[in-house]
Amino acid sequence: MYKFIEQRDTTDALVELMKDITISNSDKEKIYNTIMMFRNTPKQQDRFVRAFGLNPPNFRKESIQEIAQSYNCSVSAIHSSLLAVQSTLYRIPYEYFLVIKEIYEKYKN
C-alpha cells in the first residue's frame, strides 16, 4: 500500500511540476519511454506526450485546445486521456517508477 501511495503522490507532483517548469529534454525522453511501455491506448499516450512536450526529438508542448482540435474532440476527452495515463503511472512496476521519482527529486526545489 505504501508504494502505491508514494507512486501516486510522486507522479501527481511531477505532473504538476511539468505544467509549470521546463525539464531537460533527456528527462522528458525518460518519461516518454516509460509511458510508451505501458498499457494505455496509443491515442491516450499521444495526447499525454503532446500536452507535456515529451515527444523526441522536438519536445514541443501543445495546449489542450490544440490537441483537441487535431483529434476533433472535446477538451474533456483530452483531460480524460491525460488522467488515464497519469493513473497508469500510479501502478507501474516499482523499478520503472524509480525513473519518475528520480526526475521529480531533481526538479522539486
Secondary structure, 3 states (H helix, E strand, C coil): CHHHHHHHHHHHHHHHHHHHCCCCHHHHHHHHHHHHCCCCCHHHHHHHHHHHCCCCCCCCCCCHHHHHHHHCCCHHHHHHHHHHHHHHHCCCCHHHHHHHHHHHHHHCC
